[in-house]
Amino acid sequence: MDLSSLAVDLKIKEVKSIPSNEMSLADMADIAQAIEAEIEKGAQGIVLTHGTDTMEETSYFVDLLLDTPVPVVFTGSQLSSQDLGYDGFSNIRDAVLTAASDDSYGKGTLLVFNQCIFTVNDVVKNNSIGLHAFESLNAGPLGVTYGGRVHYFRDYHPVKKFPVHLDQNFTPNVYLVKASLDFNPKMITALVEAGAEGFVLEGFGVGSLPPALQDILAQVIQKGIPVVLVAKANRGGVHKVYASKGAAIQLEEVGVILDQGYLNGQHARLKLIAMLNSPLKDNIADKWNKY
């Protein structure tokens, strides 16, 4: 692939070469540290190629760990390089253009795919086979690439950063649980007994769970284990509307953290993992919606 026409001074470095479904928290921390090292050496933009299966998670977690105005851009491909219509070349070109653009400075970590530029806090892989694999469900794309140029539709300021201890191992013992009808709360109890250090629950509608879960969660929280509620719906988020048992108002009263950042379950899990590795770990309930 020839990128010489882009008039960008490129340096190629391999950090990891593993299938994206094998990515671990330690791998993601290594990637963040490798990015920091290149920025300290003077890099003015970073492009990361990554498998699409877990790109939304790695890009979001890396964004949590980094605090830099230098553009960091993730991209990849849906098709194999052996397939007709391979999209990898065009996505890499567009990612390089985005990382090199002065307009990308200060916008945090971005994901570029199929000519669209997304913020990583809102992007999801929403199609397992199509070239338009990624979408930003709440806000739409931040911009597009076309004709060798980057076009932003609106300004964007990333959320406030909190410090994260990269020198400490991240715990994988934070569990993402999707609510379903007639849910057996014994699952939560079993996970606590197995060493759970946090929970993210995807609730019905604007934020409700089967009523039988509320008392169990109250006990979990009393043990010092944080519990975060997000919406299972792709759009809309969590809101305090209903006061019945298991709904958001009563859940907040027993200590459940109601996410107000429109995070999906996988992003909220990673944010909780990062907070457990930060100076905020003993005050997550008060700090969750401030970052």
C-alpha positions in Angstrom: 0.0 0.0 0.0 1.5 3.3 -1.1 0.7 6.3 1.2 3.4 8.6 -0.2 0.9 10.8 -1.9 -0.5 11.8 1.5 2.6 14.0 2.2 2.8 12.6 5.7 6.0 11.4 7.4 5.1 7.9 8.4 6.7 5.6 10.9 5.5 2.0 11.1 5.7 0.0 14.3 4.1 -3.3 15.4 2.8 -3.4 18.9 0.6 -6.5 18.9 -0.2 -9.1 16.3 -3.1 -11.2 17.7 -6.7 -11.8 16.8 -8.9 -9.1 18.4 -11.0 -11.7 20.3 -7.8 -12.6 22.2 -7.2 -9.0 23.5 -6.8 -8.7 27.2 -6.8 -5.8 29.6 -3.0 -6.1 29.8 -2.7 -6.0 26.0 -4.8 -2.8 25.9 -2.7 -1.2 28.6 0.5 -2.1 26.6 -1.0 -0.4 23.5 -1.8 2.7 25.6 1.8 2.8 26.9 3.2 2.3 23.4 1.2 5.2 22.2 2.4 7.4 25.0 6.0 6.5 24.2 5.6 7.5 20.6 4.0 10.8 21.5 6.8 11.5 23.9 9.2 11.0 21.0 7.4 13.6 19.0 4.6 11.8 17.1 1.9 14.3 16.0 -0.7 11.6 15.2 -1.2 7.9 15.8 -3.0 5.3 13.7 -3.8 1.9 15.2 -5.0 -1.0 13.1 -7.1 -3.4 15.0 -9.5 -6.3 14.4 -13.1 -5.1 14.2 -14.5 -7.7 16.7 -13.3 -5.8 19.7 -12.1 -2.5 18.3 -14.8 -0.5 20.0 -13.7 -1.8 23.4 -9.9 -1.4 22.9 -10.3 2.1 21.4 -12.6 3.2 24.3 -10.3 1.7 27.0 -7.2 3.2 25.4 -9.0 6.6 25.4 -9.6 6.2 29.2 -5.9 5.6 29.8 -4.6 8.4 27.6 -4.6 12.1 28.3 -3.2 13.8 25.2 -4.5 16.2 22.6 -2.5 14.3 19.9 -5.0 12.5 17.6 -5.2 8.8 18.1 -7.2 7.0 15.4 -8.3 3.3 15.3 -9.2 1.6 12.1 -9.4 -1.9 10.5 -11.2 -3.8 7.8 -14.3 -6.0 7.5 -13.0 -7.9 4.5 -9.9 -10.0 4.1 -7.2 -8.7 1.9 -8.0 -11.6 -0.4 -11.6 -10.4 -0.9 -12.8 -8.4 -3.8 -13.5 -4.9 -2.6 -11.1 -5.1 0.4 -11.7 -2.1 2.6 -8.5 -2.1 4.6 -6.5 0.2 2.3 -9.1 3.0 2.1 -9.7 2.8 5.8 -6.0 3.1 6.6 -5.7 6.0 4.2 -8.6 7.8 5.8 -7.3 7.1 9.3 -3.9 8.6 8.4 -5.6 11.7 6.9 -7.6 12.1 10.1 -4.6 11.6 12.4 -2.7 14.2 10.3 -5.4 16.8 10.3 -5.0 19.8 12.5 -8.8 19.7 13.0 -8.4 16.4 14.8 -6.2 17.9 17.5 -7.8 17.7 21.0 -10.7 15.5 20.0 -9.6 12.5 21.9 -9.3 8.9 20.5 -11.2 8.5 17.3 -12.4 5.5 15.1 -12.4 5.9 11.4 -14.3 3.4 9.2 -16.1 3.5 5.9 -15.3 7.2 5.4 -16.9 8.1 8.8 -15.1 9.5 11.8 -16.5 8.5 15.2 -15.8 9.4 18.9 -14.9 6.2 20.7 -17.2 6.8 23.7 -20.3 6.4 21.5 -19.3 4.1 18.7 -20.4 0.4 18.4 -20.0 -2.3 15.9 -23.5 -2.6 14.8 -23.2 -4.9 11.7 -21.2 -8.1 11.8 -20.7 -8.3 8.0 -21.3 -5.0 6.3 -18.7 -2.4 5.4 -20.7 0.1 7.4 -19.9 -1.9 10.5 -19.6 0.9 13.0 -22.2 3.5 14.1 -22.5 6.2 16.7 -26.0 5.5 17.8 -26.7 8.6 19.9 -24.8 11.4 18.2 -24.0 10.1 14.7 -20.6 10.4 13.1 -18.4 13.3 14.1 -17.2 13.8 10.5 -16.3 12.2 7.2 -13.3 11.8 4.9 -13.8 12.5 1.2 -11.6 13.6 -1.6 -8.4 13.4 0.4 -9.8 15.7 3.1 -11.2 15.5 6.6 -14.6 17.2 7.2 -15.9 17.6 10.7 -19.7 18.3 11.2 -19.3 19.7 14.7 -16.9 20.5 17.4 -16.3 17.9 20.1 -14.7 18.1 23.5 -13.8 14.8 25.2 -15.1 14.1 28.7 -12.9 15.0 31.7 -10.1 12.5 32.4 -9.4 10.7 35.6 -5.9 9.4 36.5 -5.4 5.6 36.1 -2.6 3.5 37.5 -1.0 1.8 34.5 1.6 0.2 36.7 -1.1 -2.0 38.4 -2.8 -5.0 36.9 -6.4 -4.4 35.8 -9.0 -6.7 37.3 -11.2 -8.7 34.8 -13.6 -9.5 37.7 -16.1 -6.9 36.7 -19.1 -8.5 35.2 -21.5 -7.3 32.5 -25.0 -8.7 33.1 -28.0 -8.2 30.7 -31.4 -8.1 32.4 -34.0 -10.5 31.1 -37.5 -11.5 32.2 -37.7 -13.7 35.3 -34.0 -13.3 35.9 -32.5 -15.6 38.6 -30.7 -13.4 41.1 -28.6 -16.4 42.2 -26.3 -15.5 39.3 -25.3 -12.3 41.0 -24.7 -14.2 44.3 -22.6 -16.8 42.6 -20.5 -14.2 40.9 -19.9 -12.4 44.3 -18.9 -15.7 45.8 -16.5 -16.2 42.9 -14.7 -12.9 43.6 -16.6 -10.3 41.6 -15.2 -6.7 42.1 -17.9 -4.9 40.2 -21.1 -5.2 38.1 -22.5 -3.4 35.2 -26.2 -4.2 34.6 -28.0 -3.6 31.3 -31.6 -2.7 32.4 -34.9 -2.6 30.7 -36.2 0.6 29.2 -35.0 3.8 30.9 -33.5 1.8 33.7 -35.2 -1.0 35.5 -34.5 -4.6 36.6 -36.5 -7.5 37.8 -37.6 -6.6 41.4 -36.0 -9.6 42.9 -32.6 -8.2 42.0 -33.0 -5.0 44.1 -32.4 -6.6 47.5 -29.5 -8.7 46.2 -27.9 -5.6 44.8 -28.3 -3.7 48.0 -26.4 -6.5 49.8 -23.7 -6.5 47.1 -23.2 -2.7 47.5 -23.0 -3.0 51.2 -20.0 -5.3 50.7 -18.3 -2.4 48.9 -18.8 -3.8 45.4 -19.8 -1.1 42.9 -22.9 -1.6 40.7 -23.6 0.5 37.6 -26.8 0.5 35.7 -26.9 1.3 31.9 -29.8 0.9 29.4 -30.0 -2.2 27.4 -31.6 -0.1 24.6 -29.2 1.2 22.1 -30.5 4.8 22.4 -31.9 6.9 25.2 -29.9 6.0 28.3 -31.0 5.7 31.9 -33.5 8.1 33.5 -35.3 8.3 36.9 -38.9 8.0 35.8 -40.5 5.1 37.8 -40.5 4.5 41.5 -41.5 0.9 41.7 -39.3 -1.8 43.1 -36.5 -2.6 40.6 -36.8 0.7 38.8 -34.2 3.5 38.7 -35.4 5.6 41.6 -35.4 2.8 44.1 -32.2 1.3 42.7 -30.4 4.6 43.2 -31.7 4.7 46.8 -30.0 1.4 47.6 -26.7 2.6 46.0 -26.8 1.6 42.4 -24.9 4.0 40.2 -27.2 5.3 37.4 -25.0 6.1 34.3 -25.8 9.5 32.8 -23.3 9.3 30.0 -25.2 7.1 27.6 -22.6 4.4 27.8 -23.4 0.9 26.6 -22.6 -2.1 28.7 -19.2 -2.9 27.4 -18.0 0.6 27.6 -19.3 1.0 31.2 -17.6 -2.2 32.2 -14.2 -0.9 31.0 -14.8 2.5 32.7 -15.5 0.7 36.0 -12.4 -1.4 35.5 -10.3 1.7 35.0 -11.9 3.5 38.0 -11.0 0.5 40.2 -7.4 1.1 39.2 -7.5 4.8 40.0 -7.5 7.1 43.1 -11.3 7.2 42.7 -11.8 3.6 43.5 -13.2 4.3 47.0 -15.5 7.0 45.8 -16.8 5.6 42.5 -20.5 6.3 43.1 -19.9 10.1 43.6 -17.4 10.4 40.8 -18.9 8.2 38.1 -20.9 10.8 36.2 -18.2 13.5 36.6 -15.8 11.9 34.1 
